Amino acid sequence: MKFPLVQAAALALLCPLVSGPQEIKRTGSAMRRTLLLPLFLATLFACCVEAPEPAQEVAPEPAQEEAQEDVDVVSQLRSDIGAFAARTEHITPKVRVQHILISFSGAPRMPSTVTRTKEEAEALAADLYAQIKSGADFTQLMSENSDDDRVVGAYTMVLSGPAVRGQEYPRSGMVPAFGNTGWRLEVDEVGVAPWDSASSPYGWHIVKRLE
């Protein structure tokens, strides 16, 4: 604030005017009136003008935070899918997998009770995948969220040759992404087969290899 400087300047100018002979005092009286008015106004202005308050950061709305979280988990899911697709498949005659199917309205064979959009399905798949990676129980999430009408949601796929009817399924008889994911997983590992109109038409498959 400039008030101390203005006050000091006023005192410095006025002191000589009040300490001399009478004539100087009379002259000084007029000078004081001339000098004091602008100094008084400057001092008053300096005292009254308040410094601007620093800008405060606006906390993001909860909806904005949730939207950002959705973007983050979807981006991570897509990144992991890309890295997973670059893996080499295991050479094993069969794999047993369990999956969570996240479908959307309009997907083949889906009942009318599935009303979420394709974008919402991807966001849900990404969120469930993130929960599983953080230690959530796969079977519980499957029972609460999967659009597969089978209660167990588990399949044994054979690479080639005969399959035990009702217990095993030839890889060629499943949607391609299902086998493509299953044969790239380690036992107890989880991966995601993304929706694709040709290789995964039903939606997103969150797949865990059991055997």
Backbone as JSON, one array per atom type, in Angstrom:
{
  "sequence": "MKFPLVQAAALALLCPLVSGPQEIKRTGSAMRRTLLLPLFLATLFACCVEAPEPAQEVAPEPAQEEAQEDVDVVSQLRSDIGAFAARTEHITPKVRVQHILISFSGAPRMPSTVTRTKEEAEALAADLYAQIKSGADFTQLMSENSDDDRVVGAYTMVLSGPAVRGQEYPRSGMVPAFGNTGWRLEVDEVGVAPWDSASSPYGWHIVKRLE",
  "N": [[0.84, -1.19, 0.0], [0.47, 2.33, -0.71], [0.12, 4.29, 1.18], [1.84, 4.9, 3.53], [4.06, 6.07, 2.23], [2.98, 8.33, 0.95], [2.07, 9.74, 3.18], [4.49, 10.26, 4.48], [5.75, 11.89, 2.61], [4.06, 14.12, 2.68], [4.45, 15.06, 5.29], [7.14, 15.73, 5.17], [7.1, 17.87, 3.42], [5.54, 19.71, 4.77], [6.71, 20.3, 7.21], [8.9, 22.29, 7.08], [7.36, 24.52, 6.59], [6.01, 25.29, 8.81], [7.79, 26.1, 10.71], [9.25, 28.42, 10.42], [9.76, 32.08, 10.25], [7.08, 34.52, 10.78], [6.07, 35.49, 8.39], [6.76, 33.56, 6.61], [5.2, 31.61, 7.66], [2.63, 32.57, 7.08], [2.71, 32.52, 4.33], [3.23, 29.85, 4.05], [0.86, 28.78, 4.99], [-0.97, 29.17, 2.91], [0.32, 27.67, 1.0], [0.17, 25.23, 2.18], [-2.55, 24.67, 2.02], [-2.75, 24.41, -0.71], [-1.09, 22.25, -1.2], [-1.94, 20.19, 0.52], [-4.51, 19.3, -0.22], [-4.41, 17.72, -2.71], [-2.66, 15.78, -1.68], [-4.13, 14.77, 0.44], [-6.32, 13.69, -0.93], [-5.01, 11.77, -2.46], [-4.04, 10.12, -0.44], [-6.44, 9.26, 0.72], [-7.56, 7.86, -1.41], [-5.66, 5.81, -1.69], [-6.04, 4.46, 0.67], [-8.63, 3.54, 0.48], [-8.9, 1.96, -1.75], [-9.03, -1.38, -2.39], [-6.9, -4.2, -2.53], [-7.1, -6.55, -5.21], [-8.74, -9.66, -4.69], [-7.15, -12.86, -4.66], [-7.69, -15.14, -7.36], [-9.9, -17.82, -6.96], [-9.7, -21.34, -7.14], [-12.02, -23.27, -8.9], [-13.81, -25.94, -7.79], [-14.2, -29.05, -9.46], [-17.35, -30.2, -10.69], [-19.23, -33.01, -9.37], [-20.33, -34.59, -11.45], [-18.66, -33.96, -13.58], [-16.25, -35.02, -12.64], [-16.9, -37.75, -12.58], [-17.34, -38.21, -15.3], [-14.76, -37.77, -16.25], [-13.41, -39.85, -15.0], [-14.63, -42.01, -16.29], [-13.67, -41.63, -18.89], [-10.95, -42.07, -18.41], [-10.8, -44.81, -17.55], [-11.8, -46.11, -19.79], [-9.91, -45.39, -21.72], [-7.7, -46.69, -20.64], [-8.57, -49.34, -20.81], [-8.73, -49.68, -23.63], [-6.05, -49.35, -24.26], [-4.89, -51.55, -22.96], [-6.13, -53.63, -24.32], [-5.04, -53.32, -26.87], [-2.31, -53.89, -26.33], [-2.59, -56.51, -25.44], [-3.53, -57.84, -27.71], [-1.25, -58.03, -29.21], [0.14, -60.14, -28.23], [1.47, -63.52, -28.36], [-0.29, -66.5, -29.1], [-0.96, -69.19, -26.79], [0.25, -72.54, -27.06], [-1.81, -74.93, -26.7], [-4.09, -77.61, -26.29], [-6.66, -77.17, -25.3], [-8.69, -74.77, -23.55], [-10.16, -73.45, -20.59], [-12.55, -71.11, -19.84], [-14.05, -68.31, -18.19], [-16.56, -65.85, -18.43], [-17.65, -62.39, -18.61], [-20.24, -60.97, -20.18], [-20.85, -57.97, -21.72], [-23.28, -56.41, -23.2], [-25.28, -54.57, -25.63], [-28.05, -52.47, -26.63], [-29.61, -53.61, -29.54], [-27.66, -55.37, -30.33], [-26.88, -58.67, -31.66], [-29.16, -61.28, -30.8], [-29.77, -60.3, -28.29], [-31.93, -59.66, -25.56], [-34.84, -57.49, -25.13], [-34.54, -56.31, -22.72], [-31.98, -55.43, -22.46], [-30.82, -52.36, -22.59], [-28.85, -50.46, -22.74], [-26.6, -48.19, -24.43], [-24.12, -48.59, -27.05], [-21.84, -47.14, -26.4], [-22.2, -46.83, -23.65], [-22.02, -49.47, -22.91], [-19.33, -50.08, -23.42], [-18.13, -48.36, -21.57], [-19.07, -49.48, -19.16], [-17.95, -52.04, -19.31], [-15.25, -51.32, -19.2], [-15.13, -50.21, -16.64], [-15.78, -52.43, -14.99], [-13.68, -54.12, -15.66], [-11.53, -52.62, -14.65], [-12.17, -52.74, -11.93], [-11.84, -55.48, -11.44], [-9.11, -55.79, -11.94], [-8.23, -54.44, -9.74], [-8.76, -56.16, -7.73], [-11.39, -57.03, -7.28], [-14.06, -59.45, -6.93], [-14.38, -61.77, -9.45], [-16.41, -63.66, -10.13], [-18.61, -62.73, -8.68], [-19.04, -60.19, -9.84], [-19.66, -61.06, -12.37], [-22.1, -62.44, -11.95], [-23.7, -60.31, -11.3], [-23.66, -58.58, -13.47], [-23.35, -59.73, -16.06], [-24.52, -60.29, -19.39], [-24.82, -62.73, -20.48], [-26.85, -65.54, -20.84], [-26.33, -67.87, -19.54], [-25.86, -69.26, -16.35], [-23.43, -70.0, -15.14], [-21.48, -69.12, -16.94], [-19.16, -70.16, -17.99], [-16.89, -71.79, -20.15], [-15.47, -74.55, -21.88], [-13.11, -74.7, -24.32], [-12.01, -76.33, -27.23], [-9.13, -76.68, -29.24], [-8.93, -78.05, -31.68], [-10.28, -80.99, -33.33], [-12.47, -83.59, -31.93], [-15.15, -82.58, -29.74], [-16.45, -82.85, -26.44], [-19.78, -83.32, -26.27], [-21.94, -80.84, -25.06], [-20.25, -80.25, -22.98], [-17.84, -79.34, -23.91], [-16.61, -77.03, -26.38], [-15.95, -76.49, -29.76], [-13.33, -74.37, -30.83], [-13.73, -73.06, -33.22], [-16.45, -72.89, -33.3], [-17.2, -70.85, -31.69], [-17.53, -67.27, -31.14], [-15.0, -65.49, -32.88], [-13.36, -63.67, -31.34], [-13.55, -64.6, -28.76], [-12.13, -67.04, -28.53], [-9.69, -66.03, -29.43], [-8.95, -64.41, -27.35], [-8.98, -66.17, -25.13], [-6.92, -68.05, -25.66], [-4.68, -66.52, -25.42], [-4.37, -65.82, -22.83], [-2.89, -66.2, -19.55], [-3.28, -68.72, -17.0], [-5.74, -67.86, -14.65], [-5.57, -65.23, -15.34], [-6.95, -62.14, -16.58], [-8.56, -60.81, -19.43], [-9.79, -58.7, -22.12], [-12.11, -58.99, -24.71], [-12.88, -56.91, -27.26], [-15.86, -55.27, -28.54], [-16.75, -56.08, -31.85], [-17.99, -55.98, -35.09], [-17.68, -58.25, -36.64], [-15.91, -60.14, -35.33], [-16.66, -60.1, -32.66], [-19.6, -59.82, -32.13], [-21.56, -59.64, -30.14], [-20.9, -57.95, -28.08], [-18.82, -56.69, -25.43], [-16.46, -58.91, -24.11], [-15.39, -59.84, -21.05], [-12.87, -61.76, -20.07], [-11.82, -64.52, -18.17], [-9.26, -66.8, -17.67], [-9.57, -70.07, -16.62], [-8.49, -72.64, -16.7]],
  "CA": [[0.0, 0.0, 0.0], [1.28, 3.53, -0.85], [-0.24, 5.27, 2.19], [2.98, 5.4, 4.31], [4.9, 6.93, 1.4], [2.27, 9.6, 0.76], [2.08, 10.42, 4.47], [5.86, 10.75, 4.74], [6.0, 13.02, 1.71], [3.29, 15.27, 3.18], [5.11, 15.58, 6.48], [8.4, 16.35, 4.77], [6.83, 19.16, 2.79], [4.87, 20.65, 5.67], [7.51, 20.67, 8.37], [9.57, 23.58, 6.94], [6.4, 25.61, 6.46], [5.45, 25.66, 10.11], [8.85, 26.34, 11.67], [9.99, 29.64, 10.11], [9.18, 33.36, 10.68], [5.65, 34.7, 10.61], [5.75, 35.65, 6.95], [6.85, 32.23, 6.0], [4.04, 30.85, 8.12], [1.46, 32.97, 6.3], [2.87, 31.95, 2.96], [3.12, 28.38, 4.18], [-0.53, 28.41, 5.17], [-1.56, 29.06, 1.57], [0.95, 26.53, 0.31], [-0.36, 23.99, 2.76], [-3.86, 24.39, 1.43], [-2.54, 23.95, -2.1], [-0.43, 20.94, -1.22], [-2.61, 19.17, 1.3], [-5.69, 18.77, -0.87], [-4.09, 16.53, -3.53], [-2.08, 14.71, -0.86], [-5.22, 14.15, 1.18], [-7.1, 12.87, -1.86], [-4.2, 10.6, -2.82], [-4.02, 9.23, 0.72], [-7.77, 8.67, 0.84], [-7.71, 6.87, -2.48], [-4.8, 4.65, -1.39], [-6.61, 3.7, 1.8], [-9.94, 2.98, 0.16], [-8.82, 0.96, -2.82], [-8.63, -2.69, -1.88], [-6.2, -5.07, -3.49], [-8.0, -7.62, -5.69], [-8.56, -10.96, -4.07], [-6.65, -13.87, -5.61], [-8.72, -16.0, -7.95], [-10.05, -19.11, -6.31], [-9.94, -22.46, -8.04], [-13.38, -23.82, -8.82], [-13.78, -27.39, -7.7], [-15.02, -29.66, -10.5], [-18.61, -30.8, -10.28], [-19.16, -34.48, -9.31], [-20.61, -35.17, -12.77], [-17.46, -33.81, -14.39], [-15.27, -35.98, -12.15], [-17.3, -39.08, -13.03], [-17.09, -38.29, -16.74], [-13.32, -37.9, -16.45], [-13.06, -41.21, -14.6], [-15.07, -42.89, -17.37], [-12.71, -41.47, -19.99], [-9.68, -42.67, -18.0], [-10.86, -46.27, -17.54], [-11.99, -46.55, -21.17], [-8.61, -45.25, -22.37], [-6.84, -47.76, -20.13], [-9.06, -50.58, -21.4], [-8.31, -49.74, -25.03], [-4.6, -49.53, -24.28], [-4.6, -52.94, -22.58], [-6.59, -54.49, -25.41], [-4.02, -53.23, -27.92], [-1.12, -54.63, -25.9], [-2.95, -57.93, -25.35], [-3.66, -58.39, -29.07], [0.08, -58.25, -29.77], [0.7, -61.36, -27.65], [1.42, -64.77, -29.11], [-1.19, -67.47, -28.47], [-0.37, -70.38, -26.18], [0.02, -73.79, -27.78], [-2.46, -75.86, -25.79], [-5.24, -78.15, -27.01], [-7.94, -76.66, -24.8], [-8.69, -73.8, -22.45], [-11.47, -73.25, -19.95], [-12.65, -69.69, -19.52], [-15.28, -67.76, -17.64], [-16.61, -64.51, -19.0], [-18.73, -61.45, -18.35], [-20.64, -60.36, -21.44], [-21.5, -56.67, -21.61], [-23.86, -56.17, -24.52], [-25.95, -53.28, -25.81], [-29.3, -52.53, -27.39], [-29.39, -53.78, -30.97], [-26.71, -56.45, -30.59], [-27.58, -59.91, -32.0], [-29.67, -62.2, -29.79], [-29.94, -59.67, -26.99], [-33.34, -59.37, -25.27], [-35.2, -56.08, -25.05], [-34.16, -55.79, -21.4], [-30.67, -54.78, -22.6], [-31.18, -51.06, -23.16], [-27.72, -49.52, -22.76], [-26.01, -47.9, -25.73], [-22.81, -49.19, -27.27], [-20.87, -46.36, -25.62], [-22.39, -47.17, -22.24], [-21.52, -50.84, -22.72], [-17.86, -50.02, -23.33], [-17.78, -47.72, -20.29], [-19.32, -50.44, -18.1], [-16.91, -53.08, -19.42], [-14.0, -50.73, -18.72], [-15.23, -50.06, -15.18], [-15.7, -53.77, -14.39], [-12.3, -54.59, -15.87], [-10.69, -51.9, -13.69], [-12.46, -53.3, -10.61], [-11.23, -56.81, -11.36], [-7.67, -55.59, -11.82], [-7.98, -53.93, -8.39], [-9.0, -57.22, -6.76], [-12.8, -57.38, -7.1], [-14.37, -60.85, -7.21], [-14.84, -61.93, -10.83], [-17.68, -64.39, -10.18], [-19.68, -61.86, -8.19], [-19.33, -59.19, -10.87], [-20.31, -61.77, -13.47], [-23.5, -62.72, -11.6], [-24.43, -59.05, -11.19], [-23.59, -57.73, -14.66], [-23.22, -60.38, -17.36], [-25.7, -60.46, -20.23], [-24.88, -64.12, -20.92], [-27.98, -66.17, -20.15], [-25.86, -69.02, -18.76], [-25.56, -68.85, -14.99], [-22.01, -70.2, -14.84], [-20.69, -68.27, -17.82], [-17.87, -70.8, -18.21], [-16.84, -72.63, -21.35], [-14.22, -75.22, -22.24], [-12.95, -74.67, -25.78], [-10.94, -77.19, -27.76], [-8.52, -76.04, -30.4], [-9.33, -78.82, -32.86], [-10.67, -82.35, -33.0], [-13.83, -83.74, -31.38], [-15.44, -81.97, -28.45], [-17.46, -83.58, -25.67], [-21.02, -82.58, -26.45], [-22.53, -80.28, -23.84], [-19.21, -79.9, -22.01], [-16.76, -78.64, -24.61], [-17.03, -76.36, -27.61], [-14.82, -76.23, -30.67], [-13.01, -72.94, -30.94], [-14.32, -72.54, -34.46], [-17.87, -72.7, -33.11], [-17.41, -69.67, -30.84], [-17.17, -66.03, -31.82], [-13.54, -65.5, -32.96], [-12.66, -62.92, -30.28], [-13.58, -65.37, -27.53], [-10.96, -67.91, -28.57], [-8.49, -65.21, -29.58], [-8.6, -63.94, -26.01], [-8.73, -67.3, -24.24], [-5.63, -68.7, -25.91], [-3.58, -65.59, -25.11], [-4.34, -65.59, -21.39], [-2.33, -67.14, -18.59], [-4.3, -69.21, -16.06], [-6.17, -66.86, -13.66], [-5.44, -63.87, -15.86], [-8.18, -61.59, -17.16], [-8.4, -59.94, -20.58], [-11.07, -58.23, -22.68], [-12.34, -59.04, -26.16], [-13.75, -55.76, -27.52], [-16.9, -55.44, -29.55], [-16.41, -55.95, -33.26], [-19.16, -56.5, -35.8], [-17.38, -59.57, -37.21], [-15.26, -61.08, -34.42], [-17.29, -60.08, -31.33], [-20.82, -59.03, -32.39], [-22.48, -59.55, -29.0], [-20.49, -56.91, -27.15], [-17.49, -56.82, -24.81], [-16.29, -60.11, -23.29], [-14.31, -59.81, -20.04], [-12.59, -63.19, -20.04], [-10.83, -65.03, -17.21], [-8.9, -68.19, -17.97], [-9.63, -70.92, -15.43], [-7.57, -73.79, -16.88]],
  "C": [[0.88, 1.24, 0.0], [1.02, 4.56, 0.25], [0.95, 5.75, 3.01], [3.86, 6.34, 3.52], [4.27, 8.3, 1.21], [2.3, 10.42, 2.05], [3.44, 11.02, 4.77], [6.17, 11.94, 3.87], [5.27, 14.27, 2.19], [3.96, 15.89, 4.37], [6.41, 16.29, 6.14], [8.19, 17.72, 4.16], [6.29, 20.19, 3.78], [5.74, 21.12, 6.82], [8.24, 21.99, 8.23], [8.6, 24.74, 6.97], [5.86, 26.08, 7.8], [6.52, 26.04, 11.13], [9.6, 27.63, 11.45], [9.35, 30.88, 10.68], [7.71, 33.46, 10.32], [5.26, 34.78, 9.15], [5.78, 34.3, 6.25], [5.65, 31.39, 6.41], [2.81, 31.23, 7.34], [1.52, 32.41, 4.89], [2.68, 30.44, 3.0], [1.7, 27.94, 4.34], [-1.23, 28.24, 3.83], [-1.0, 27.86, 0.83], [0.4, 25.22, 0.85], [-1.69, 23.64, 2.17], [-3.72, 23.84, 0.02], [-2.01, 22.53, -2.13], [-1.25, 19.85, -0.55], [-3.79, 18.54, 0.6], [-5.36, 17.57, -1.76], [-3.48, 15.4, -2.72], [-3.15, 13.99, -0.07], [-6.03, 13.21, 0.29], [-6.34, 11.61, -2.25], [-4.17, 9.59, -1.69], [-5.36, 8.52, 0.89], [-8.0, 7.59, -0.19], [-6.9, 5.61, -2.18], [-5.38, 3.81, -0.29], [-7.87, 2.96, 1.42], [-9.88, 1.88, -0.89], [-8.29, -0.33, -2.25], [-7.92, -3.48, -2.96], [-7.14, -6.18, -3.94], [-7.69, -8.94, -5.02], [-8.05, -11.97, -5.09], [-7.78, -14.76, -6.1], [-8.73, -17.35, -7.25], [-10.35, -20.19, -7.34], [-11.34, -23.02, -7.81], [-13.29, -25.34, -8.83], [-14.67, -27.99, -8.79], [-16.29, -30.27, -9.94], [-18.47, -32.33, -10.24], [-19.4, -35.13, -10.67], [-19.39, -35.08, -13.68], [-16.39, -34.8, -13.96], [-15.61, -37.39, -12.63], [-17.04, -39.26, -14.52], [-15.6, -38.47, -17.03], [-12.85, -39.29, -16.08], [-13.45, -42.21, -15.69], [-14.09, -42.85, -18.54], [-11.41, -42.18, -19.66], [-9.73, -44.19, -18.07], [-11.07, -46.81, -18.94], [-10.66, -46.46, -21.93], [-7.67, -46.36, -21.93], [-7.26, -49.11, -20.72], [-8.58, -50.72, -22.84], [-6.82, -49.97, -25.16], [-4.23, -50.98, -23.97], [-5.03, -53.91, -23.67], [-5.57, -54.49, -26.54], [-2.78, -54.02, -27.58], [-1.39, -56.14, -25.87], [-3.01, -58.58, -26.74], [-2.31, -58.69, -29.7], [0.75, -59.51, -29.21], [0.63, -62.54, -28.63], [0.5, -65.75, -28.38], [-0.4, -68.63, -27.88], [-0.68, -71.61, -27.05], [-0.51, -74.81, -26.77], [-3.74, -76.34, -26.45], [-6.59, -77.62, -26.54], [-7.71, -75.62, -23.7], [-10.1, -73.73, -21.87], [-11.5, -71.81, -19.46], [-14.02, -69.38, -18.91], [-15.37, -66.33, -18.14], [-17.81, -63.71, -18.49], [-19.03, -60.78, -19.69], [-21.36, -59.04, -21.15], [-21.99, -56.29, -23.01], [-24.56, -54.8, -24.55], [-27.2, -53.46, -26.66], [-29.0, -52.61, -28.88], [-28.39, -54.86, -31.31], [-27.47, -57.75, -30.88], [-27.97, -60.73, -30.77], [-29.86, -61.59, -28.41], [-31.42, -59.35, -26.76], [-33.58, -57.87, -25.13], [-34.84, -55.46, -23.69], [-32.78, -55.13, -21.43], [-30.9, -53.46, -23.33], [-30.0, -50.09, -23.26], [-27.2, -49.32, -24.19], [-24.65, -48.6, -25.85], [-21.73, -48.46, -26.45], [-20.98, -46.68, -24.13], [-21.88, -48.58, -21.94], [-20.0, -50.84, -22.59], [-17.43, -49.41, -22.0], [-17.98, -48.69, -19.13], [-18.26, -51.55, -18.12], [-15.58, -52.56, -18.88], [-14.0, -50.6, -17.21], [-15.1, -51.41, -14.48], [-14.28, -54.33, -14.51], [-11.36, -53.93, -14.87], [-10.91, -52.43, -12.27], [-11.78, -54.65, -10.42], [-9.72, -56.7, -11.2], [-7.3, -55.11, -10.42], [-8.33, -54.96, -7.31], [-10.45, -57.61, -6.53], [-13.04, -58.84, -7.51], [-15.01, -61.0, -8.59], [-16.22, -62.57, -10.88], [-18.84, -63.52, -9.71], [-20.05, -60.81, -9.23], [-20.03, -59.84, -12.07], [-21.79, -61.99, -13.17], [-24.33, -61.44, -11.57], [-24.55, -58.29, -12.52], [-23.64, -58.43, -16.01], [-24.56, -60.51, -18.09], [-25.75, -61.85, -20.85], [-25.98, -64.82, -20.14], [-27.58, -67.44, -19.39], [-25.41, -68.55, -17.39], [-24.06, -68.92, -14.7], [-21.14, -69.29, -15.67], [-19.33, -68.84, -18.12], [-17.96, -71.76, -19.39], [-15.47, -73.29, -21.46], [-14.16, -75.27, -23.76], [-11.79, -75.57, -26.17], [-10.44, -76.57, -29.06], [-8.93, -76.73, -31.7], [-9.72, -80.22, -32.42], [-12.04, -82.4, -32.37], [-13.95, -83.08, -30.01], [-16.53, -82.79, -27.76], [-18.74, -82.75, -25.68], [-21.59, -82.12, -25.1], [-21.5, -79.86, -22.81], [-18.08, -79.08, -22.64], [-17.3, -78.05, -25.92], [-15.81, -76.16, -28.5], [-14.59, -74.73, -30.78], [-13.68, -72.32, -32.16], [-15.82, -72.29, -34.33], [-18.21, -71.5, -32.23], [-17.11, -68.41, -31.64], [-15.64, -65.92, -31.8], [-12.83, -64.81, -31.8], [-12.59, -63.71, -28.98], [-12.37, -66.29, -27.45], [-9.66, -67.13, -28.68], [-8.01, -64.69, -28.22], [-8.19, -65.1, -25.11], [-7.36, -67.91, -24.42], [-4.42, -67.77, -25.69], [-3.41, -65.37, -23.6], [-3.51, -66.64, -20.66], [-3.47, -67.6, -17.68], [-4.49, -68.16, -14.95], [-5.99, -65.42, -14.12], [-6.74, -63.44, -16.53], [-7.81, -60.68, -18.34], [-9.78, -59.57, -21.13], [-11.04, -58.37, -24.19], [-13.3, -57.91, -26.49], [-14.82, -56.08, -28.55], [-16.32, -55.23, -30.94], [-17.54, -56.61, -34.03], [-18.94, -57.89, -36.37], [-16.88, -60.55, -36.16], [-15.89, -61.13, -33.03], [-18.59, -59.29, -31.4], [-21.73, -58.84, -31.19], [-22.12, -58.45, -28.01], [-19.07, -57.13, -26.66], [-17.47, -58.06, -23.93], [-15.11, -59.88, -22.35], [-14.03, -61.26, -19.7], [-11.52, -63.51, -18.99], [-10.54, -66.49, -17.55], [-8.84, -68.98, -16.67], [-8.65, -72.07, -15.51], [-6.82, -73.63, -18.19]]
}
